[in-house]
């Protein structure tokens, strides 16, 4: 696919990150793009993709080297997320694993916990997931009903979770649970479950989504599931809600990054189609309406790139605040939906056919304004900063 802005380079992007982009692009062209259709049918990527990505040095890029990571910064993670979105990928749960969940461990785990868990995450030998959402709770994390009760040297966990990405392959699962239901948000703690052969841990049904069919999203259940007390993240009860709130801006920013990259890919795909698709004896790109629609979409994409690049630079510098991260997610994901929809219209009936990438881009985009905090929640958070 022809790049929409072939000479564009983000102001935060170093030579090392530019080289990483080239490396990642080649890896994904070989290991990801040819398998998308098959993964969509089986509702998950192949397990070996994780170990291949780890061997290629594409996981946990901003985790310190002493814990198995590459010692980079958020920009390295953004490069990978951008390149995945640029090829229309929504199957590989890279961001959940590397950008989001790894940093709950990196930020809050004890050194012993970091040494125990993070190296295998960087190699892809362990896949990460996080179990926040429950049936009926949505964005209201204070209302989770999953409980963790201390019994000697163990916690007994009971509850259920839904919409869990990477749920099929996850080896390490961060669980949001109530250790003291009487304390509300102050009674929430995070636990890391090592899921292999774990009694009481059940992977429920694979969820039938309208898009992102290759992403292994499913329900999880915990029935008297016992984990060592040493698996309490950070070793102190009642810190879970603070830990969640402090890390959510990474999640929201990386979603914004992927949203703008996906919109850019949609515009590039549509321009290529409009140049070769003819109607009334000439390519449809020669019609004024087509040109005007794509001109507006291209301008929106450049505006989005500028917004997320500003936020990435602020995140790298340690200055990004939650409201600004929410702006990146709100604007990026809402604009992704709008741009992809306008692009699909230019494909006519073919845009409704799943054999065309634009159709997958359309269905994949819809959830972007929902997970990681809905657009309505983003507006509320931005509103608090006024």
PyMOL commands that set and color helices and strands:
alter all, ss='L'
color gray80, all
select helices_A, chain A and resi 15-31+33-42+47-55+65-67+74-86+94-108+111-123+141-143+181-187+229-231+233-235+240-276+284-286+288-316+322-346+348-352+357-369+375-383
alter helices_A, ss='H'
color red, helices_A
select strands_A, chain A and resi 128-131+147-151+154-164+172-178+188-194+201-206+218-228+278-279+282-283
alter strands_A, ss='S'
color yellow, strands_A
deselect
rebuild
show_as cartoon
